[in-house]
Amino acid sequence: MQKKLDSLLSAAGIALPDQQKQQLLGYVGMLDKWNKAYNLTSVRDPQQMLIRHILDSIVVEPHLHGSRFIDVGTGPGLPGIPLAIVRPDSHFTLLDSLGKRVRFLRQVQHELGLKNIEPVQSRVEDFPAEPPFDGVISRAFASLQDMLAWCRHLPTKGEGRFYALKGVRPEDELAQLPAGVTVESVIRLHVPELEGERHLVVLKAN
């Protein structure tokens, strides 16, 4: 697993200290173990988890602005936990409505010693953003329209950004954005050994 992670990071042009690599591997180990009982992800093979969960999450890191983020519909902590590991000076609120997922996130927080995450069980529309966040992140959570409708209260007004992790470039969704929302960028992401496209859509709301 260590070799696989090293080769994937190298192919992606990402350099990480050993401690962060060990935390990423520890997270995959916990995901694999808990998945058997909790059904946290449809990916069963730990080597595939490295590609489809770890690398798929951390390639976003260079594009994030700010230090306070909320990962909405985080599920088992994706992309929030890998991002929190590789960005230790930022803080990540991990929001999910399912108790079993939040219990898993708290166990990850405890076992990996992650001081910069806060797992929260709540529906996104019920969660008060006090203070507001620099960035709202979602991966496979909803359409851009739904994300904006449910999460509009979360980012800092005029400054905060929405980061939506998508597969193919979502042309239809981009064409139907509500008034007051601008597309800052649509970035094609390179995830080694991953089939299919990955894009990061960055939006700002006035």
N, C-alpha and C positions, 0 to 999 in steps of 0.2 A: 504493500500500500504506500509506503514511504517513497519507493522508487517511482511508482505510478504518479503520485502527487508531484514529485520533483520534475518528472518529464512533462507533465501538463503545464506546470508553472513556467518551465523553461520555454515551451512552445508558445505560451501566451505572453512571454516577455515580462513576467512578474517575478520580482525577487522578494522573498519574505524571510524574516529571522526564524531560527529553528523553533523557538517557543510558539510562534504563531502556527507553524506547520503542525506541531504536535497537538495544538488545540483543535485545528481543523480535522485532523485524523481522529482525535478523541470524540469530536462531535459526530463524525460519520459512524464511529463505533457505537455510540449511544443511539443514533438513529436506526441503525441496523438491529440493535438489541430490542429497543422498544417497539419497533415496527411490527414485530411478530405478534405482539399482544394488542397494540393500539392502532395498527393500520394507519400510520402517519403519512406514508408516501407509497405510491404505486411502484416506485423504483426499488427493486429487491436486492440488486447486486451492489455491494459496497464500492466496487470499482466504477460502476456506472454512476453511483452517487457522487463520486469525485468530479465527474464530468458534468452531470446534469444538475447537480445541486451546488457543489462548492465553486467550481470554475464559473459556472453560469451566473453565480451571485457576485463573485469578487471582481469580475471584469468591469463591473459598473463603478467600482470605487473611485477611479480617477475623475469621474464626471460629476461627483457629488460636491455641492457647495454648502458650507456651513458646518455646524457641529452638533445640532440637535435634530434627530430624525425620528419619524414614526413609520413602522412597517405595518401597513393595514392588511388584515387577512393573512397574517404571517404563517398560519398553519404550524408546521413543526419548526418554524424559525427561519424561513427562507423569503427573501435573501438576508434578513436582519442579522442572524447569528454569524454567518461567514463574514459579513461586512463589519460587524462589531469586533470580530477577532482581528481583521487586517487594518482596522481604523480605531485603535484603542483610545485615541484622544477625543473621539466623538461619542455621543450618547444615543442609544437606540431604544425607543419604546416599541415593544412587540405586542401588537394587538390582535386578539382572536376571540371569537365568541364561544369556542368550545373548551369546556373545562379540562378535558383529557390532554389537549394540546398545550394548554397553559401549564398544567402540572409537569409535562415533559420539559417545557422551557425553563421552569424553575429548577428542575433537576440538572439540566445542562448548565444553568447559571451557577449552581452550587458546585458541581463536579469539576467544571472547567475554570472556576474562579473568575467569572466574567463580572467585573464591577460596573461595566458601562451599558448593561441592558436592564430593562424593566419590563417583565412580562405582565400583561394586563388582560383580564377577561372582560370583554365588553363588546357590544355592537358599535361599529364605528360612528354611526350617527348619534349615539348616546354619550360618546366620550368627549369630555370638555378639554379643549386645548389651552391649558393655562400653565405656563405661557405658550404661545403658538410655536410651531416648529419651523426650522429652516427648510426641511424637506419632507414630503409625504411620498413614501415608496410603496409600490404594489407590484406583485408578480403573479400573473394568472389570477387576478382577483376579480376583475370586472372590466366592462368596456370603459373607454375614456370618459364617456358621458356619465356613466354610473359613478365612476371614481370621483369625478368633479362634483356630482350632485350630493354624494354622501360625505365627502371629505373637504368641502369648500371652507369649512370653519377651522381647519387644522393648521394651515401654514400661516406664517407671518404675512400680514396684508401687504400686497405689492412687492414683497421681497422673496417670500418663500416659493419653493418650486414643487411641482408634482413630477415624480419619476415613475414612469410606467414601463415595466419590462414586458416586451412583446416578442412574438415570433416573427412572422413576416411583417413588413411595414404596413400598419393598419390604415390604409388610404381612406376607406369609408368612414372610419371613426374620426380621422383627422379632418375630413371634409364637413363633419357635422358638429364641430365644437361650438359650445354656446358663446354668446357675446361676452366680451371682457376677458376672454382666455386667448393667450398667444402661444404659438409653438416656438419655443426657444431653439430647440434642435431635435433632430431625429438621427440618432447615432447607430450605425451598424456595428455590432459587437462581434469580436472574434473569440469564439469558444473552441479550443482545440478538441478534435475528435467528436464534436457534437453534430449530429445530422440536422439539417434544416437551418433556417436563418434566425438570428436574434437581433432585436433592435431595442434601443432605449429611447423612449419619447419623453422629452423634458418640456413641461408646460409652466407658464406663469399666469396667475389670475390677478386681475386688477382689483 
